[in-house]
Amino acid sequence: MSCAHVLERLGVTRASLVSTCLELFVPHPGVETRERAAEVLERIFDLLLEDVNVCALLEAALALEEKAARGELHGVSAEDHSGDAVFIVADEIIGMAIAEYIAGTRARFEFVRYDMQKPGVLSSLPPFADDAVAGLIAGASALMYSMGELI
């Protein structure tokens, strides 16, 4: 069973993952057009949303999101959470972990691009969710650029 249901709780669809990823798309050998990139990304997201470890990390981020929003996360008030306080870095660590699990160090650079710019669906998500989803998108993007011609 796919973990797409976890993302759906956040209002994130496979289509929004693809479109968000494409907002920072740069043509690359094997993936020269947005159409080709979308095709490759759809296949990658299908695979990633079946991966038990990706799903577990996304579920962990969502659980932390819900707990923090209620003010039940140790040392983090609901206001700290809603304001994405700078002292909270666990959300970025989870996002980086997801990205690196998927595509290694090269995905960390993609994570920084998506985390800084927050394109598409990322701009509407709360702190833990936006970084977890950015990690998923960054990992998929790195795979697309490194393996797109094979997919």
C-alpha positions in Angstrom: 0.0 0.0 0.0 1.3 3.4 -0.9 1.9 6.1 1.7 0.1 8.7 -0.5 -2.6 8.8 2.2 -0.1 10.4 4.6 0.5 13.2 2.1 -3.2 13.5 1.3 -3.7 14.4 5.0 -1.6 17.5 4.2 -3.4 18.2 0.9 -0.4 17.0 -1.1 -1.1 15.0 -4.2 1.3 13.2 -6.6 0.4 15.9 -9.1 1.4 18.7 -6.7 4.7 16.9 -5.9 5.5 16.8 -9.7 4.5 20.4 -10.3 6.4 21.7 -7.3 9.5 19.8 -8.4 9.1 21.2 -11.9 9.1 24.8 -10.6 12.9 24.6 -10.1 13.5 22.3 -13.1 16.7 22.9 -15.1 17.1 21.0 -18.4 19.6 18.2 -18.2 20.9 15.5 -20.5 18.3 12.8 -20.7 15.7 15.1 -19.2 15.7 18.0 -21.6 12.1 19.1 -21.4 9.5 19.7 -18.7 7.3 17.0 -20.3 10.1 14.4 -20.1 10.9 15.6 -16.5 7.2 15.2 -15.5 7.1 11.6 -17.0 10.3 10.6 -15.1 9.1 12.3 -11.8 5.8 10.5 -11.9 7.6 7.1 -12.1 10.0 8.1 -9.3 7.3 9.3 -7.0 5.3 6.1 -7.6 8.4 4.1 -6.5 9.2 6.4 -3.5 5.7 6.3 -2.1 6.0 2.5 -1.9 9.2 2.7 0.0 8.7 1.7 3.7 11.5 4.0 4.9 10.3 7.0 3.0 6.8 6.4 4.3 8.0 5.9 7.9 9.9 9.2 7.8 7.0 11.1 6.3 4.7 9.6 9.0 7.2 10.6 11.7 7.3 14.2 10.4 3.5 14.3 10.3 3.2 13.0 13.9 5.7 15.6 15.1 3.7 18.3 13.1 0.5 17.4 14.9 2.1 17.2 18.3 3.9 20.5 17.8 0.8 22.2 16.6 -0.9 21.2 19.9 2.0 22.6 21.9 2.9 19.1 23.1 6.4 18.8 21.7 9.0 19.2 24.4 10.4 22.8 24.5 8.2 24.0 21.6 5.1 26.0 22.2 2.3 26.1 19.6 3.4 29.7 18.8 7.0 28.6 18.3 5.8 25.9 15.9 3.4 28.1 14.0 6.2 30.8 13.6 8.7 28.1 12.5 11.1 29.3 15.3 14.8 29.2 14.2 15.8 27.0 17.2 13.7 24.2 15.8 16.0 22.3 13.4 14.6 18.8 13.7 12.3 19.5 10.8 15.2 20.3 8.5 17.1 17.2 9.8 14.1 15.0 8.9 13.9 16.6 5.4 17.6 16.1 4.8 17.4 12.5 6.0 14.6 11.8 3.6 16.5 13.4 0.7 19.7 11.7 1.5 18.1 8.3 2.0 16.6 8.6 -1.5 19.6 10.0 -3.5 22.6 10.5 -1.2 24.6 13.7 -0.8 23.5 15.1 -4.2 20.0 15.3 -2.8 21.1 17.5 0.1 21.9 20.2 -2.4 18.5 19.8 -3.9 16.9 20.0 -0.5 18.5 23.3 0.2 17.2 24.7 -3.1 13.6 23.6 -2.3 13.8 24.5 1.4 15.0 28.0 0.7 12.6 28.8 -2.2 9.6 26.9 -1.0 7.9 26.6 -4.4 4.5 25.2 -5.0 2.8 23.2 -2.4 5.8 23.7 0.0 4.7 27.3 0.6 1.4 26.2 2.2 2.7 23.5 4.5 3.5 23.8 8.2 7.2 23.5 9.4 7.7 19.8 9.8 5.6 18.9 6.8 7.2 21.4 4.4 10.7 20.1 5.1 9.7 16.4 4.9 7.9 17.0 1.6 10.9 19.1 0.4 13.1 16.1 1.2 10.9 13.8 -0.8 10.9 16.3 -3.7 14.6 16.9 -3.5 15.4 13.2 -3.5 13.1 12.7 -6.5 14.7 15.6 -8.3 18.2 14.3 -7.7 17.2 10.9 -9.0 15.7 12.6 -12.1 18.9 14.5 -12.9 21.2 11.5 -12.2 19.1 8.7 -13.7 16.5 10.3 -15.9 17.8 8.9 -19.1 17.5 5.4 -17.6 13.9 5.8 -16.4 
